[in-house]
Amino acid sequence: MIPSRYGASSTLSSIRRRKQRSSKQSTFYRPARWLLYLCLILGSAVTLLPFVWMLLASLKSASEILRIPPTLWPENPTLASYRTIFSDSGLGLWRFYFNSIFVAGCSTILVLFSSSLGGYLFAKHHFPGKDLLYGTFLISIMLPFQIIMIPRYLLLVNFQLVDSLWGLILPAAVSAVGIVLMRQYVDVIPNEILDAARIDGATEWTIYWRIVLPQLRSELATIGILFFMLGWNNYLWPLIVITTPERRTLPVLFTWYSNGHSNRLDLTMAVGVLVIIPMLLVYMVGQRWIIRGIAWTGSR
Amino acid sequence: MSSLERTITPPRRWWKVFGKRGGRSYFVLTALLPLLSYMLLWEVLPIIWTLCLSFFDYSPSRSGGVILGFGGTNPYIGLEHFRRMMGNSLQAQLFRTSLINTLMFAFIAVPLNLLITIPLAVAIESVHERFKGFFRFIYFLPTVTTSVAVAAMWKYLYHPQQGLFNIILKGVGLQPVIWLGDPRATLGGVPVALWAVILASVWHDMGYNLIILIAALQAIPETFKEAARIDGASEWRVFWHITLPLLRPAIVSASTLTMMYFFHAFDIIQIMTDGGPSNQTQVLVLDIYQNAFRSGRMGWAGAEAFILFLIVLLVTLLQLRLARKEWHYDT
């Protein structure tokens, strides 16, 4: 896991180099180039197909979606399914949007804080057992979550945090990947700057807050948006922890909705569209950061 | 630079450990405390705990002994769980089925993933600069999509009556297939339902490998390809003899990461099939989840988790061995 991350991050500088080079024509022969574009466009169509199929289904009416033989294109596109969902008082979709944003947002803020702090600590300070602790962080990266989920659940039971949103946030407050990454970026901050601040009487916490954090701005944005995405998409942990309906996050709500509450495909697909849309907006705005974050961390 | 660092020595007396307020050891202590306690509480303790669980007949519904509920009504049974895994009980059979399914899933999905992503990454990288961003946007889209939504939309694609796949099959005059619910349907010896979840998982996951491979492609110096082209090599040979060998380290790490991921892929399988039909898509993590949180057999689930840990360890060691070979090139 580790080599790939280093490999990927070291190559990122070369992306910039390539960008500066003028947009050189590919040396493919003309027909081959057309074929290449054709394949890529066909591939894009196949990639987009499930999205389109979902969107079309959400626009069909309740009777049309059950028709046999099924229709490909909605005959009378209608927003009825969306209207039904938002007027369903037993559902209260906004509540679950809030839960998801709250959980993903809080854990992201905590991860950003702990990662940058850990990065500064490991990069610029020495203490006994440092390598051992760092090694433990490295090992914990490769462990699948399912190996530790049972004891983590039992811990929550002991802390009486089961079925609360904090039970989702706290175990995700520190990210080993984040610390390892941030250590690399703090490493390149020159010691002279830090020493200058120390001579001027700054405490270490001031240095962290005033010098280190501002230097890490773009890196923090990168992993921040990535961790927000991971938190938003997280399914298994909320599925285990949350039992009260009002405290569910969107992914858990969605499965409950599609499995039990409603057997209507049009409503299920409409909720699916509504779950996807916020992440889609984030992706449109922060595509560059998300991709860079994945290249750096390899987190899934 | 180092003169200042050399003056910091580990404190000798434990009460001096906090040092002066604002000093470096004060900072180390205050910053280390939360990180260390998190690490011990949420990472190290759970791993040991899982290992301990596998030696006990543990159920959360029984109160058990004083320390973490071990002992008492949750008795120590030694290696009994692992012995029982070889046995003939329904649980053991389900465990073995899920282990085989997990391996099948990973060993089909990883090559499939690479067969799609390697050519795709090369293709995206060789189009005009203007369109690269567009294609990247499209091909990464599934990856940022919430996994539950991915599962739902694919479940709908596979729907026996309303699903697009069966509409197409009927359209070209073929027999419709019950993709997710027919235990007798197989393709190449592998259940159709397993193929179906593999396809959905690969579609969802390919963006990660694309990113890794594209980053690796961009790191290959253009001069190598240039030189080959001047020597008269065709584009195909440039790809086969220069690009692909230089991509090898990236391919090794991408495939390990993907394999690790597919060993513990949960969301899509749980939602699309929940292990069915007749346990043909029951994978190890699904079995762990069901045993621990639906049947309350946490001891057994802990033993299963330990087996998963061994598998992951094996793959990691293999990758380290593969990655140790020298792949350096100078520009």
Contacts between the chains, C-beta under 8 A, distances in Angstrom:
chain1	res1	chain2	res2	distance
A	1	B	253	7.6
A	1	B	256	7.3
A	1	B	257	6.3
A	1	B	260	7.3
A	1	B	316	7.6
A	3	B	249	7.4
A	3	B	253	5.6
A	3	B	323	5.3
A	4	B	212	6.2
A	4	B	250	7.2
A	4	B	253	3.3
A	4	B	254	6.8
A	4	B	256	7.8
A	4	B	257	6.2
A	7	B	215	7.8
A	7	B	216	6.8
A	7	B	219	7.9
A	7	B	249	6.5
A	7	B	250	6.4
A	7	B	253	6.6
A	8	B	211	7.6
A	8	B	212	5.8
A	8	B	215	4.7
A	8	B	216	7.4
A	10	B	219	7.5
A	11	B	215	4.6
A	11	B	216	6.3
A	11	B	218	5.9
A	11	B	219	3.6
A	12	B	215	6.5
A	14	B	218	5.3
A	14	B	219	5.1
A	15	B	215	7.3
A	15	B	218	5.2
A	18	B	218	5.6
A	19	B	129	7.9
A	23	B	128	6.5
A	23	B	129	3.7
A	23	B	130	6.8
A	25	B	128	7.4
A	26	B	126	5.2
A	26	B	127	7.1
A	26	B	128	7.0
A	27	B	229	6.3
A	27	B	235	6.8
A	28	B	126	6.8
A	28	B	235	6.0
A	32	B	235	7.1
A	36	B	123	5.8
A	36	B	126	6.8
A	36	B	127	6.6
A	37	B	127	6.7
A	37	B	131	7.8
A	39	B	123	6.6
A	40	B	123	5.6
A	40	B	124	7.0
A	40	B	127	6.6
A	40	B	135	5.6
A	43	B	120	6.7
A	43	B	139	7.4
A	44	B	135	6.7
A	44	B	138	4.5
A	44	B	139	7.1
A	47	B	138	5.8
A	47	B	139	5.9
A	47	B	141	6.8
A	47	B	142	6.4
A	47	B	203	7.4
A	48	B	138	6.5
A	48	B	141	7.3
A	49	B	157	7.9
A	49	B	164	7.4
A	50	B	142	7.7
A	50	B	150	7.6
A	50	B	153	4.5
A	50	B	154	6.2
A	50	B	157	5.9
A	50	B	203	7.3
A	51	B	141	7.3
A	51	B	145	7.9
A	51	B	153	7.1
A	53	B	153	6.6
A	53	B	156	6.7
A	53	B	157	6.1
A	53	B	164	5.3
A	54	B	149	7.7
A	54	B	152	7.6
A	54	B	153	4.3
A	54	B	156	6.7
A	57	B	156	6.4
A	57	B	162	8.0
A	65	B	162	6.6
A	66	B	162	7.5
A	68	B	161	5.9
A	69	B	167	7.5
A	69	B	170	7.5
A	70	B	161	6.9
A	70	B	162	4.7
A	70	B	167	5.9
A	72	B	167	7.0
A	114	B	34	7.1
A	114	B	35	6.5
A	114	B	38	7.4
A	117	B	31	5.3
A	117	B	35	7.2
A	118	B	31	7.7
A	118	B	35	5.3
A	120	B	31	7.6
A	121	B	28	6.7
A	121	B	31	4.9
A	121	B	32	6.5
A	121	B	35	7.2
A	125	B	8	7.8
A	125	B	24	6.4
A	125	B	27	7.2
A	125	B	28	5.2
A	126	B	5	7.1
A	126	B	8	5.9
A	126	B	10	7.7
A	127	B	10	6.8
A	127	B	25	7.8
A	127	B	28	4.9
A	127	B	32	6.6
A	128	B	10	5.0
A	133	B	35	7.9
A	133	B	36	6.8
A	133	B	39	6.8
A	136	B	39	6.1
A	136	B	43	7.0
A	136	B	44	6.5
A	137	B	39	7.0
A	140	B	39	7.6
A	140	B	43	4.6
A	142	B	260	7.0
A	142	B	312	6.7
A	142	B	316	5.7
A	143	B	43	8.0
A	143	B	47	7.1
A	143	B	309	7.2
A	143	B	312	7.0
A	144	B	260	7.1
A	144	B	263	6.7
A	144	B	264	3.8
A	144	B	285	7.5
A	144	B	308	6.4
A	144	B	309	8.0
A	144	B	312	6.0
A	145	B	264	6.9
A	146	B	264	5.2
A	146	B	266	7.1
A	146	B	285	4.6
A	146	B	288	5.6
A	146	B	289	7.4
A	146	B	305	6.3
A	146	B	308	6.5
A	147	B	46	7.9
A	147	B	47	7.0
A	147	B	50	5.9
A	147	B	305	4.8
A	147	B	306	7.8
A	147	B	308	6.0
A	147	B	309	5.1
A	147	B	312	7.7
A	148	B	42	7.8
A	148	B	43	7.0
A	148	B	46	3.7
A	148	B	47	6.0
A	148	B	49	7.9
A	148	B	50	6.3
A	149	B	292	7.7
A	150	B	46	7.8
A	150	B	49	7.7
A	150	B	50	6.3
A	150	B	53	6.5
A	150	B	288	7.8
A	150	B	292	5.0
A	150	B	298	5.5
A	150	B	301	6.0
A	150	B	302	6.0
A	150	B	305	6.8
A	151	B	45	6.7
A	151	B	46	3.7
A	151	B	47	7.9
A	151	B	49	3.5
A	151	B	50	5.8
A	151	B	53	7.3
A	152	B	42	6.5
A	152	B	46	5.4
A	153	B	292	7.8
A	153	B	293	7.6
A	154	B	49	7.3
A	154	B	60	7.0
A	154	B	68	7.4
A	154	B	69	7.6
A	154	B	298	7.8
A	155	B	41	7.1
A	155	B	42	7.4
A	155	B	45	7.6
A	155	B	46	7.3
A	157	B	60	7.3
A	171	B	42	5.2
A	173	B	38	6.6
A	174	B	34	7.9
A	174	B	35	6.4
A	174	B	38	4.4
A	174	B	39	7.3
A	174	B	42	7.5
A	176	B	43	7.7
A	179	B	35	7.6
A	191	B	1	4.6
A	191	B	4	7.4
A	191	B	5	7.7
A	192	B	1	7.0
A	195	B	1	7.8
A	195	B	4	5.6
A	198	B	4	7.6
A	203	B	21	7.6
A	203	B	22	3.5
A	203	B	23	8.0
A	203	B	27	7.2
A	204	B	22	6.9
A	204	B	23	7.5
A	204	B	24	5.8
A	204	B	26	7.2
A	204	B	27	3.2
A	205	B	22	7.7
A	205	B	27	6.1
A	205	B	30	7.6
A	208	B	27	7.7
A	208	B	31	7.9
A	229	B	144	6.2
A	232	B	146	7.0
A	233	B	146	4.7
A	233	B	147	6.0
A	235	B	146	7.8
A	235	B	147	6.0
A	235	B	148	5.6
A	235	B	266	7.6
A	235	B	267	4.7
A	236	B	266	5.4
A	236	B	267	6.7
A	236	B	289	7.3
A	240	B	289	7.8
A	240	B	293	5.7
A	250	B	146	7.5
A	251	B	146	5.7
A	251	B	147	7.4
A	251	B	148	4.4
A	251	B	267	7.9
A	254	B	146	7.8
A	254	B	148	5.0
A	254	B	149	6.9
A	254	B	152	7.1
A	255	B	148	5.5
A	255	B	271	5.7
A	258	B	152	5.5
A	258	B	271	7.9
A	265	B	156	6.4
A	265	B	159	7.5
A	265	B	162	6.5
A	268	B	152	6.2
A	268	B	156	7.8
A	269	B	152	7.3
A	269	B	153	7.4
A	269	B	156	6.6
A	272	B	149	4.6
A	272	B	152	5.0
A	272	B	153	6.3
A	275	B	146	5.6
A	275	B	148	7.2
A	275	B	149	5.3
A	276	B	145	5.7
A	276	B	146	6.2
A	276	B	149	5.1
A	279	B	144	5.8
A	279	B	145	6.8
A	279	B	146	6.2
A	280	B	141	8.0
A	280	B	144	7.6
A	280	B	145	7.8
A	282	B	144	7.9
A	283	B	140	7.8
A	283	B	141	7.4
A	283	B	144	4.6
A	287	B	136	7.9
A	287	B	137	6.2
A	287	B	140	7.5
A	290	B	140	7.7
A	290	B	144	6.4
A	291	B	136	7.2
A	291	B	140	6.5
A	291	B	211	5.7
A	294	B	143	7.8
A	294	B	207	7.5
A	294	B	208	6.0
A	294	B	211	4.9
A	295	B	211	5.0
A	295	B	212	6.7
A	295	B	215	5.0
A	298	B	208	7.1
A	298	B	212	7.1
A	298	B	257	5.5
A	300	B	205	7.3
A	300	B	208	6.0
A	300	B	257	7.8
A	300	B	261	5.2
